[in-house]
Amino acid sequence: MPKITKNFSVKEMQCPCCGECDMDFQFMEELQRIREICDFGFRVNSAYRCEIYNNKVSSNSRGQHASGQAVDISMKDRYRRFKLLKEAIGCEYFKDIAIAKTFIHLGKGNTKNGVGIY
């Protein structure tokens, strides 16, 4: 299976409707760095979204998933969730971090976004 980074495959990052995978290179390097610091794996629920799929699942047509600069990560263990959040918040790259009921969103973000709870 082709890999984007040491721990992340094309398959887990591709759009679920068309299979396109246009993840941002720098974003993937930073995500890999967080993965190595945490020293445990995590499941990506949602990564790249093509325009058609993004319009179906999001009200933000210019969202970070559509530009390959965001992932949603499933994390049930509270200690691992805390470690992942702590490392992501401490990383200057991820400016859009959100905690949802079933996932953690990590995005490159912009000045209007920040740490939040869905």
ABEGO torsion letter per residue (X at the ends): XBBABAABBAAAABBAAAGBBBBBAAAAAAAAAAAAAAGBBBBBABBBBBAAAAAAABABAABAAAAGABBBBBBABAAAAAAAAAAAAABAABABBBBBAABBBBBAEBAABBBBBX
